[in-house]
Amino acid sequence: MSRLNTKPNMADADEFYARLMAAHDGLTKTQSDALNARLILILANHVGDAKVLNEALEAATNSARQQAGISGKEGRKP
């Protein structure tokens, strides 16, 4: 079974980031959020491993909560 790779793993991450930002040009916040959701679901389908996807979700959630100064389950919607 695979594990989530959190080490740098892209040949040209800066180029991808620039293309990602360009994809959002001219979109409203709602449209931009929808684009991000579509991209996440497409990539999740490509990964296909629920364990890896759950690790990624947990890592992203923990990072966002740490940045927001929220620990544990505080601030979670029921």
N, C-alpha and C positions, 0 to 999 in steps of 0.2 A: 504494500500500500504506500502511496506517495505521502510526503509531508509538504507543508507549505514552505516554499523557498522565499525567504525574505532578504536574501543577499542580492546585490545588483546582478541582473541577468539579461540586460538588453544591450545589444551592440551599439545602438544610437538612441539612447533614452531622450536626449535633448531634441532630436528630430521628431520623435513620437510626441513628446510634450507639445512642441510647436504645432504639429498637425492636430492634436487634440484641442488646443486652444483655438485654432483657426476654425475647427468644426463648430464652435460655439459662436463665432462672429455673426452678429445680426439677430441672434435669438433672444427672445424674452427669457426671464428667469424660469418661467414655467416650461418653456420649450427646451431650455438648457438642462433643466432637471430631468425632463423626459428623455433627452438624448443620453444623459448619463445613465439613466435606468436601463435604456435599451442596450447600451454598450455593456453594462454589468451583466445583464441577462445573456447576451450573446457570448461573452467570455466565460460565464459560469457554465453554459451549455458545452462550450469547448473543453473546459477543465473536466467536467463530468463526474468528479469525485466528491461526494458529499462531505467526507471528512476534511478534505483540503479546503473546500468552500466554507465549511463551518469554522476552520482555523482562520481563514482570511477574514470572515465576518467578525470573529471575536477580536482579532488583531486590530481591525479598522475601528471597531466600536470602542475598544480600550483606548486607542490613540485619540479618538475624538473626545471621549469623556475626560481623558487626562488633560487635553488642551483646553477643555471647557471648565476644568476644575471640579468635575463631577466624579465621585467615586462610587463603586458598587452599583446598586440598582436605583440610586437616587435619580430623579428626573425621568425615569422610564414611564412611558404611557402604559396603562393596564391593558 
